[in-house]
Amino acid sequence: MSTINITNARKDLYNLVESVGLYHEPALIVGKKANAVLVSEEDWSAIQETLYLDSIPLMTQSILEGAKEPIESCIPEEMVEW
């Protein structure tokens, strides 16, 4: 994670936002009284989705077990009933 002081972040906010979005690397913005982390919208959505799925009882365990399943034993996507 890159670190930038708040004065420089303010001066170069456009490029900072572009960089965070392009490289998916958060930026730590350091202020006098507090710090903040800038993340891309896409990364923030992924974080929120992960937290949501992790909040569902046994969901993490189910995902990990499913990842171990050999692809050959899975049904084709077009046969999945949504």
C-alpha positions in Angstrom: 0.0 0.0 0.0 1.4 3.4 -1.0 1.5 6.2 1.5 0.9 9.9 0.8 0.5 12.8 3.1 -2.9 14.6 2.9 -1.4 17.8 1.3 0.1 16.0 -1.6 -3.0 13.8 -1.9 -5.1 17.0 -2.3 -2.7 18.4 -4.9 -2.7 15.3 -7.0 -6.1 13.8 -6.2 -7.0 13.1 -9.9 -3.9 11.0 -10.5 -4.2 9.3 -7.1 -7.7 8.2 -7.9 -6.7 7.0 -11.4 -3.7 5.0 -10.0 -5.8 3.3 -7.3 -8.4 2.4 -9.9 -5.9 1.2 -12.5 -3.5 -0.8 -10.2 -6.0 -1.9 -7.5 -3.5 -0.9 -4.8 -5.0 1.2 -2.0 -3.4 4.4 -0.9 -2.9 5.4 2.7 -3.6 9.1 3.2 -1.9 10.4 6.3 -3.3 13.5 8.0 -2.3 15.3 11.2 -5.2 13.9 13.3 -6.3 10.9 11.4 -5.5 8.6 8.4 -7.7 7.3 5.6 -7.4 4.6 3.0 -8.4 5.2 -0.6 -9.6 2.2 -2.5 -11.2 1.8 -6.0 -14.9 1.4 -6.2 -14.5 -2.0 -7.7 -12.2 -3.1 -4.8 -14.6 -1.7 -2.3 -17.5 -3.6 -3.8 -15.5 -6.8 -3.7 -14.6 -6.2 -0.1 -18.3 -5.6 0.8 -19.4 -8.8 -1.1 -16.7 -10.8 0.7 -17.9 -9.5 4.1 -21.5 -10.3 3.2 -20.8 -13.8 2.0 -18.6 -14.4 5.1 -21.5 -13.3 7.3 -23.8 -16.1 6.1 -23.4 -19.1 8.3 -21.4 -21.9 6.7 -21.0 -20.0 3.4 -17.2 -19.8 3.6 -17.1 -23.6 4.3 -19.4 -24.3 1.4 -17.3 -22.2 -1.0 -14.0 -23.9 0.1 -15.6 -27.3 -0.3 -16.9 -26.4 -3.7 -13.5 -25.2 -4.8 -12.1 -28.7 -4.1 -14.7 -30.4 -6.4 -13.1 -31.6 -9.7 -14.5 -29.6 -12.6 -15.3 -32.9 -14.4 -17.8 -33.8 -11.8 -19.7 -30.5 -12.1 -22.8 -30.1 -14.3 -22.5 -27.7 -17.3 -23.5 -24.1 -16.7 -26.4 -24.2 -19.1 -28.0 -27.0 -16.9 -28.0 -24.9 -13.8 -31.5 -23.7 -12.9 -31.3 -20.2 -11.5 
